[in-house]
Amino acid sequence: MSESPVLVGLPATLQFAENELNGFPQLIDPQGLALLSDPDLDPTDASIFTGGSLLVSVTGPGDDDQVSPIDGAGQDVLGLRDFTVPGGVGDSQLVILGEDVILRSAFSDTLIGTIDQDGRDGRPFELQLTANASIEIVELLIRNLTYQNISDAPTPVRQITVRVSDRDGNVSEPAQVAVEIVPSVDAIPATGTERRANTESSGIQD
Protein backbone atom coordinates (compact mmCIF):
# COMPACT_ATOMS: atom_id res chain seq x y z
CA MET A 1 0.00 0.00 0.00
CA SER A 2 1.40 3.41 -0.99
CA GLU A 3 1.95 6.13 1.58
CA SER A 4 1.33 9.87 1.63
CA PRO A 5 3.90 12.64 1.19
CA VAL A 6 5.15 14.24 4.41
CA LEU A 7 5.48 18.03 4.68
CA VAL A 8 7.20 19.58 7.71
CA GLY A 9 9.08 22.73 8.61
CA LEU A 10 6.55 25.49 7.89
CA PRO A 11 6.26 28.03 10.73
CA ALA A 12 3.30 27.58 13.06
CA THR A 13 2.75 31.34 13.31
CA LEU A 14 3.75 34.44 11.35
CA GLN A 15 3.05 38.06 12.23
CA PHE A 16 2.81 40.94 9.77
CA ALA A 17 1.70 44.54 9.96
CA GLU A 18 -1.48 45.21 7.98
CA ASN A 19 0.36 47.64 5.70
CA GLU A 20 2.99 45.01 4.90
CA LEU A 21 0.36 42.57 3.69
CA ASN A 22 -1.60 45.30 1.87
CA GLY A 23 1.50 46.42 -0.01
CA PHE A 24 3.24 43.26 -1.21
CA PRO A 25 2.86 39.47 -1.11
CA GLN A 26 4.81 37.95 1.79
CA LEU A 27 6.46 34.53 1.98
CA ILE A 28 4.71 32.04 4.24
CA ASP A 29 8.04 30.24 4.76
CA PRO A 30 10.39 33.23 5.14
CA GLN A 31 13.20 31.09 6.58
CA GLY A 32 12.97 28.52 3.78
CA LEU A 33 12.74 25.57 6.17
CA ALA A 34 9.95 23.53 4.53
CA LEU A 35 10.95 19.92 3.91
CA LEU A 36 9.08 17.44 1.74
CA SER A 37 9.50 13.67 1.65
CA ASP A 38 7.57 10.77 0.15
CA PRO A 39 7.98 7.20 1.43
CA ASP A 40 7.11 5.92 -2.05
CA LEU A 41 9.91 7.86 -3.76
CA ASP A 42 12.16 5.67 -5.87
CA PRO A 43 15.59 7.29 -6.41
CA THR A 44 15.54 5.98 -9.97
CA ASP A 45 12.08 7.46 -10.68
CA ALA A 46 11.73 11.21 -10.24
CA SER A 47 8.11 11.30 -11.45
CA ILE A 48 6.45 10.62 -8.08
CA PHE A 49 4.50 13.91 -8.35
CA THR A 50 3.31 13.48 -11.95
CA GLY A 51 -0.36 14.44 -11.92
CA GLY A 52 -0.14 15.42 -8.26
CA SER A 53 -0.79 18.89 -6.92
CA LEU A 54 0.26 21.62 -4.53
CA LEU A 55 -2.85 23.06 -2.86
CA VAL A 56 -2.91 26.14 -0.61
CA SER A 57 -6.06 27.42 1.08
CA VAL A 58 -6.87 30.01 3.74
CA THR A 59 -9.68 30.33 6.26
CA GLY A 60 -10.68 32.54 9.15
CA PRO A 61 -13.60 34.18 10.95
CA GLY A 62 -15.80 36.27 8.68
CA ASP A 63 -15.35 34.18 5.55
CA ASP A 64 -19.13 34.01 5.13
CA ASP A 65 -19.43 37.80 5.03
CA GLN A 66 -21.87 38.39 2.17
CA VAL A 67 -22.19 42.16 2.66
CA SER A 68 -18.50 42.94 2.21
CA PRO A 69 -16.75 39.91 0.70
CA ILE A 70 -13.38 41.68 0.69
CA ASP A 71 -13.52 41.48 4.49
CA GLY A 72 -14.31 37.76 4.30
CA ALA A 73 -12.58 35.17 2.11
CA GLY A 74 -12.09 37.78 -0.61
CA GLN A 75 -9.43 39.59 1.43
CA ASP A 76 -6.83 36.88 0.77
CA VAL A 77 -4.46 36.54 -2.18
CA LEU A 78 -2.42 33.34 -2.37
CA GLY A 79 0.33 32.85 -4.90
CA LEU A 80 3.85 31.92 -5.88
CA ARG A 81 6.83 34.15 -6.58
CA ASP A 82 9.47 33.75 -9.27
CA PHE A 83 12.75 32.51 -7.82
CA THR A 84 16.25 31.32 -8.66
CA VAL A 85 17.12 27.62 -8.52
CA PRO A 86 20.85 27.31 -7.73
CA GLY A 87 23.04 24.52 -9.04
CA GLY A 88 24.23 23.08 -12.30
CA VAL A 89 25.85 25.18 -14.99
CA GLY A 90 24.58 28.61 -13.98
CA ASP A 91 21.40 29.24 -12.02
CA SER A 92 17.98 28.42 -13.43
CA GLN A 93 14.93 30.63 -12.91
CA LEU A 94 11.47 29.48 -12.01
CA VAL A 95 9.09 31.84 -13.78
CA ILE A 96 5.32 32.13 -14.11
CA LEU A 97 3.96 32.73 -17.61
CA GLY A 98 0.18 32.99 -17.56
CA GLU A 99 -0.97 29.70 -16.04
CA ASP A 100 2.32 27.89 -16.68
CA VAL A 101 5.08 27.52 -14.10
CA ILE A 102 8.34 27.04 -15.99
CA LEU A 103 11.92 26.20 -15.05
CA ARG A 104 14.03 28.36 -17.34
CA SER A 105 17.70 27.68 -17.99
CA ALA A 106 20.09 29.19 -20.49
CA PHE A 107 19.23 26.36 -22.85
CA SER A 108 15.53 25.52 -22.47
CA ASP A 109 12.18 26.02 -20.74
CA THR A 110 10.74 23.09 -18.78
CA LEU A 111 7.10 22.98 -17.70
CA ILE A 112 6.90 22.24 -13.95
CA GLY A 113 3.18 22.73 -13.45
CA THR A 114 0.00 24.51 -14.42
CA ILE A 115 -1.97 26.86 -12.17
CA ASP A 116 -5.46 25.37 -11.85
CA GLN A 117 -6.82 27.84 -9.25
CA ASP A 118 -5.44 31.34 -8.83
CA GLY A 119 -5.76 31.97 -5.08
CA ARG A 120 -8.01 35.03 -5.44
CA ASP A 121 -11.60 35.94 -4.49
CA GLY A 122 -11.88 33.13 -1.95
CA ARG A 123 -10.38 30.48 -4.23
CA PRO A 124 -7.41 28.35 -3.13
CA PHE A 125 -4.11 28.39 -5.00
CA GLU A 126 -3.63 25.07 -6.78
CA LEU A 127 -0.76 23.96 -8.97
CA GLN A 128 -1.06 20.76 -11.02
CA LEU A 129 2.38 19.16 -11.23
CA THR A 130 4.09 17.53 -14.21
CA ALA A 131 6.67 14.75 -14.45
CA ASN A 132 9.36 17.47 -14.33
CA ALA A 133 8.41 18.42 -10.76
CA SER A 134 11.03 16.56 -8.72
CA ILE A 135 10.70 16.43 -4.96
CA GLU A 136 13.43 19.09 -4.71
CA ILE A 137 11.52 21.42 -7.04
CA VAL A 138 8.22 20.91 -5.18
CA GLU A 139 10.03 21.71 -1.93
CA LEU A 140 11.30 24.96 -3.46
CA LEU A 141 7.80 25.78 -4.69
CA ILE A 142 6.49 25.47 -1.13
CA ARG A 143 9.28 27.71 0.19
CA ASN A 144 8.24 30.40 -2.29
CA LEU A 145 4.48 30.44 -1.67
CA THR A 146 3.12 33.89 -0.83
CA TYR A 147 0.23 35.48 1.03
CA GLN A 148 -1.21 38.99 0.65
CA ASN A 149 -4.23 40.61 2.32
CA ILE A 150 -5.98 43.41 0.41
CA SER A 151 -8.53 44.44 3.05
CA ASP A 152 -8.39 47.76 4.95
CA ALA A 153 -9.92 45.91 7.90
CA PRO A 154 -8.48 42.38 7.73
CA THR A 155 -9.47 39.55 10.01
CA PRO A 156 -6.81 39.48 12.77
CA VAL A 157 -5.84 35.86 12.15
CA ARG A 158 -5.87 33.93 8.87
CA GLN A 159 -5.12 30.20 8.78
CA ILE A 160 -3.15 29.02 5.75
CA THR A 161 -3.16 25.30 4.94
CA VAL A 162 -0.72 23.60 2.54
CA ARG A 163 -1.20 20.10 1.13
CA VAL A 164 0.76 18.09 -1.42
CA SER A 165 -0.56 15.09 -3.35
CA ASP A 166 1.47 12.59 -5.37
CA ARG A 167 0.72 10.62 -8.54
CA ASP A 168 -1.12 7.93 -6.57
CA GLY A 169 -3.56 10.42 -5.09
CA ASN A 170 -1.98 10.27 -1.63
CA VAL A 171 -2.34 13.60 0.17
CA SER A 172 -0.05 14.93 2.90
CA GLU A 173 -1.37 15.88 6.29
CA PRO A 174 -2.28 19.60 6.25
CA ALA A 175 0.60 21.88 7.22
CA GLN A 176 -0.88 25.00 8.79
CA VAL A 177 0.47 28.51 9.26
CA ALA A 178 -1.45 31.05 11.37
CA VAL A 179 -0.92 34.57 10.02
CA GLU A 180 -1.46 37.20 12.69
CA ILE A 181 -2.21 40.65 11.25
CA VAL A 182 -1.35 43.71 13.35
CA PRO A 183 -3.69 46.62 12.45
CA SER A 184 -2.15 49.71 10.88
CA VAL A 185 -3.58 53.23 11.10
CA ASP A 186 -5.40 54.02 7.87
CA ALA A 187 -5.87 57.51 6.48
CA ILE A 188 -8.81 59.31 8.10
CA PRO A 189 -11.39 60.38 5.49
CA ALA A 190 -12.43 64.03 5.30
CA THR A 191 -15.69 64.91 7.05
CA GLY A 192 -16.61 67.74 4.70
CA THR A 193 -15.12 70.76 6.50
CA GLU A 194 -11.44 70.09 5.90
CA ARG A 195 -9.58 71.60 2.97
CA ARG A 196 -7.07 69.51 1.03
CA ALA A 197 -3.52 70.77 1.35
CA ASN A 198 -1.59 71.52 -1.82
CA THR A 199 1.01 68.78 -2.15
CA GLU A 200 2.37 70.03 -5.46
CA SER A 201 5.81 71.67 -5.38
CA SER A 202 5.31 73.58 -8.60
CA GLY A 203 2.66 74.46 -11.15
CA ILE A 204 -0.53 76.48 -11.10
CA GLN A 205 -3.83 75.37 -9.64
CA ASP A 206 -7.22 77.04 -10.05
Secondary structure, DSSP 8 states (H G I E B T S, - for coil): -----EEE---SEEEEEHHHHHHS-EESSTT---EEE-TT-BTTB--TTTT-EEEEEEE-TTTT-SS-GGGTGGGEEEEE--EEE--SSS-EEEEEETTEEEEE-SS-EEEEEEEEEES-TT--EEEEE-TT--HHHHHHHHHTEEEEE--SS--SEEEEEEEEE-TT--B---EEEEEEEE---------SS-------SSS---
